[in-house]
Amino acid sequence: MFVKLTQHEIKRYNWMIWKAAIAFLLFITLIFTLTAFGVFGSLPSFRDLENPKSNQASEIISSDKKILGKYFVQNRSSVTYNQISPNVINALVATEDNRFLKHSGIDFGRTFTIILYNLIGKKQGGSTITQQLALNLFSERSHDFTTRIRQKLQEWVIAVRLERNYTKEEILTMYLNTVDFGAYNTFGISSAAATYFNTTPDKLTPDQAALLIGMINGPGLYSPIRHPDNAISRRNFVLRRMAEEDYLSEGQAAEFKAKPLGLNFHPTDHNEGLATYFRSVLKKDVQKILNAQDLHKSDGTPYDLDRDGLRIYTTINFTMQQYAEDAQREYMKQLQTQFNQHWRGRSLWKGIPDFKMLLDQGMKRSDRYRSLTQQGKSEEEIRADFNTPAPMNLFTWHGNIDTTMKPIDSIVYCKMLLRNAMMSMDPSTGYVKAWVGGINYEHFKYDQVKMGTRQVGSTAKPFTYAVAIEQAAFSPCMQINNVPDTIYGYGKPWCPRSDPGETVPGMITLRKALARSQNWVTAHVMKEVGPEPVMQLIKKMGVTSDVPPYPTICLGTFDASVYDMTGAYSAFANEGLWTEPTYLVRIEDKNGNLLYEHKPRVSQAMNPQAAYVMTYMLKGVVDEGTGWRLRSKYGLRNPIGGKTGTTQNNSDGWFIGVTPQLVTGVWTGCEDRAIHFRSINLGEGANSALPIFALYMKRVYADQSLGIKQNIDFAQPKGGVGITLDCNAYNQQQQGTAEVDNKLGF
């Protein structure tokens, strides 16, 4: 039964409805206004909108403009709109906000439609892309209903401000630079493209773009790594939406849906990727620079290397770094096998002096020991723990392995692993091209290129010969009787030993003495020039560790780093000019503003003539001496100089190779000097270090794009060379001098 309303009653009810609607609108306006004025919580200022606070990874950039790695809390890198594929933009708009180009931050029609969907049990999100950006930039989604209502109001206000101050393209770019893509703390489309497809965002295909955009609403649920079936289903949904919005044809969408995921998964992690040791050393240096230079952002706060998106330009060549790491990996596998076979069946306790002491030291230096100590465990309890089998993850040259073993046995295992480091640089600029600080950064984080020092052995001999050539104009053709020569006047009289099997008897030239690494001739030259000038030259050539002025330094009894020794040898190839090894070029902020620029130190360590003669001497090592296998085994025929080095008991093996365009230092040895090869044939630098140099150079020479040429020799100094290098001519000169002396009665 219907009650018929009078005209007056109809007017009254209509007015009540209008009053309710007006009151509601006024209430919404009031709430919106109060929110805008920060009554329900502070809102970002216009400056905040111009500079949204998002953790952005700092990038380490190689000399060939590739990203070596990142420092980050969140792995996020920003790109511009033009650096994003249209496929990504189309997938995003079609899936998340198909009216994006038409609304002004809030799509009220979409909002009320979504409310109705949710009322009937079909849960859907009503936020526009701009609102989602507001949430991503300035807050975290609350699970409390009341707080979420307040957040929603704030998102609306921020969304309107964003739309007023930015173009649609800028909003899309900011959004894609901030969203979470799951694995390994990956944020932003640039990091996502690199992580999941090893590409850049401008090269993403429609199916790749659909996969990544599909992850936005649930990076864990739609992860292609953990839930590939969910990821495919979600990707195909995005492709369908792209077809419905006319960004793809039905046929194209069907074709892309049929494709597999096609992942090329490259997670960014501090323990993985290229140049891990280099990146760790560089980070400490950059942090020191930022602190020392007292650099601050526009708001007065100091720069945060992990959050402020700095761009760090280095001299490392991405391709050469890869070649260096490949060379190390290839040969160290073989050398470790040699080492294991060498010790197989022999007691470490009897074959290695103080082996028990080394194990105790290793145990007490371990993280496990420190953790147990902090827990209040007694020494007896700790030792019992180290002798109780436990799950372990061990490094091998064939990949990490999970196993169960006693922690004390894992220390033995690690002690018996050979370590290796190498550095390669351009001698003319000082630019470091490749840096391999160890065998595996995840397991052994100590950098052996710059942070570590080891005894240098015979790689020190060229310094003594260089002093003799520069100060006394000794010719490489000068002959000396290869017999013991005792040096007095520096404490206890000293005469080096010489392995009978390695000693060349009789009169030999200086060039041959260096080539064959003869101790007695080197000691004789040291006796002639004295240790003080040799020490001074070593210091001029950039060796920063302690070098005492004693005769024994001619045989390399002092310690030095691969970094310093490689830099020192570069002076031979650079006309005597020592240029500080340089790996950091400049630092910029995220907007490209210059914060720091490195200026390397340069000094004339020796005269150009002496340096050139030394390159001739060093070539003799390869042509007829201990570096001969570069020619015989590895087929390198171009002009190469170098010097092998082997320390007492074969504890350290060195090779420093010198070419006109590259100087490369390589070191190999165990963590403890007491653990080593027992035979010179295996432990010498020619076997433990030289092959890595050879494999590296073969790769470098094969890649013509690097510009490292084989057909160039060391350039003579402009003033020419006054020291005779032709031994026939030298002998004739000496004979003529002797005849004149006889006639004059000398």
Protein Blocks (a to p, Z undefined) as FASTA:
>chain_A
ZZdddfklmmmmmmmmmmmmmmmmmmmmmmmmmmmnomnopcddfklmmmccdddddddd
dfkopafbdcdfbdcddddfklpcfklmmmmmmmmommlmmmgoiafklmmmmmmmmmno
pacdfbdfklmmmmmmmoccdfbfklmmmmmmmmmmmmmmmmmmpcfklmmmmmmmmmce
hjghigcjklmmmmmnopafklpcfklmmmmmmmmmommlmocklmmmlmmmmmmmmmmm
mmmnopacfklmmmmmmpcfkpacddddfkgcehklmmmmmmmmmmmmmmmnopacfkop
acdfklnopacddfbdfklmmmmmmmmmmmmmmmmmmmmmmmgoiafklmpghklmmmmm
mmmmpmklmmmmmnopafklmmmmmmgccddddddfebpadddddfklmmmmmmmpccdd
dddddfknopafbdcfbfblklmmccfklmpccdekjmlmmmmmmmmmmmnopafklccd
ddddddehiajaddddddfklpcghjddfklmmmnopaklmmmmmmmnopmlmmmmmmmn
opabdcddbfklmnopaccdfklmmmmmmmmmngopacdddfbfbdcdfkopafbdcddd
dddfbdfklmmmmmmmmmmmmmmmmklmmmmmnopabdcdddddddehhlaccdddddfk
bccddddddfblkbccfbfklmpmklmmmmmmmmmmmmmmmmmmnopafkbccdddfkop
fbdfblklmmmmmmmmmmmmmmnoZZ
